[in-house]
Amino acid sequence: MKTPNVDDAIVKSIASDTNVPVEMVLRMYEETWAEYSDGARIVDYLPVLVARRVRDNLRHWGQEIH
């Protein structure tokens, strides 16, 4: 079940930029969203912060593999 806050365009962009399957990016995005939104009173910037964290995690993960 997809989180209502997921922006498909952002997920697809991250997947394309990092060469990671959309399903994996979606799962990471949803998990990061849940972590960041837990107890958050202001959520205006969450899409930007979540996308940045997912991208950074995937970049670090990619560097560890190589």
C-alpha positions in Angstrom: 0.0 0.0 0.0 1.5 3.3 -1.1 1.8 6.2 1.3 -0.5 9.1 0.2 2.4 11.5 0.6 4.6 9.8 -2.1 5.3 11.9 -5.1 5.6 9.5 -8.0 7.6 11.9 -10.1 10.2 12.4 -7.3 10.5 8.6 -6.8 10.9 8.0 -10.5 13.5 10.8 -10.8 15.5 9.4 -7.9 15.3 5.9 -9.4 16.5 7.1 -12.8 19.3 9.2 -11.4 20.6 6.5 -9.2 19.9 3.4 -11.4 17.9 1.8 -8.7 14.6 0.0 -9.2 11.5 2.2 -8.6 10.2 -0.3 -6.1 13.3 0.0 -3.9 13.3 3.8 -4.1 9.6 3.8 -3.2 10.1 1.6 -0.2 13.0 3.8 1.0 10.9 7.0 0.4 8.0 5.6 2.4 10.2 4.5 5.3 12.0 7.8 5.4 8.7 9.7 5.2 7.4 7.7 8.2 10.6 8.4 10.1 10.6 12.1 9.4 6.9 12.7 9.8 6.5 11.0 13.1 5.7 13.8 15.5 6.4 16.5 13.0 4.2 19.5 13.4 5.4 21.3 10.2 5.4 19.1 7.1 5.8 21.7 4.4 9.4 20.7 3.6 9.1 17.0 4.2 9.1 16.1 0.5 12.3 17.9 -0.1 14.0 16.6 3.0 12.8 13.0 2.4 14.0 13.1 -1.3 17.4 14.4 -0.3 17.8 11.7 2.4 16.9 8.9 0.0 19.2 10.3 -2.7 22.1 10.6 -0.2 21.5 7.1 1.1 21.5 5.6 -2.3 24.6 7.5 -3.3 26.5 6.3 -0.2 25.2 2.8 -0.8 26.4 2.9 -4.4 29.8 4.0 -3.3 30.1 1.2 -0.8 29.4 -1.4 -3.5 32.1 0.0 -5.9 
